[in-house]
Amino acid sequence: MTARTITTARLLLRPPAHQDAQAIYDGYARDHDVARYVLWTPHRSITDTHAFLDHFICDEQDERSFPWVMIRDADGVLIGAMHLRVEPPRADFGFNIARPYWNQGYGTESVRGVIAFAFSIPGVERVQAVCHVDNGASARTMEKAGMVCEGRLRRYMRFPNIGDEAQDVFLYAVTRTEHSPLGG
């Protein structure tokens, strides 16, 4: 079984635990700006966060699924979450970061760590993610991490915080042969 913890220069990515609920709720889960381009709606109460965590923790039991919370090394603060789904030859990921930690390089750092982790898994030849076409911050994060935009997928995904209609996304990817441990 693959180890489920990732360490970067400033972050620890570790599996989520039930005791993370309050930090997740207070930190980002109820923030509409954080939730705008993700597939879950802002949590209305800590009960929503507990239910979300139950699902997230259950995912950890699947050997193809890797959920993490992002912990800042400097002070132990939980600042976000990531999820990697491995279905060789590809691995897909998603991430979110609490608003006070935007534009500080944590997204790029965590994405680089997850890409390196994914390529340590036998059979993974490609790591990919999508972002809404209006989510420039996520697009820049993936580019800085060494990923390439492969195109626009039209009417590909529904974002519950935007509306009921399927939205366009950009597909970003990096292959094993393109991957540089430094991310670019």
Secondary structure, DSSP 8 states (H G I E B T S, - for coil): -----EE-SSEEEE---GGGHHHHIIIIIT-HHHHTTSSS---SSHHHHHHHHHHHHHHTTSTTEEEEEEEETTT--EEEEEEEEEETTEEEEEEEE-GGGTTSSHHHHHHHHHHHHHHTSTT--EEEEEEETT-HHHHHHHHHTT-EEEEEEEEEE--TTT-SS-EEEEEEEEETTT--TT--
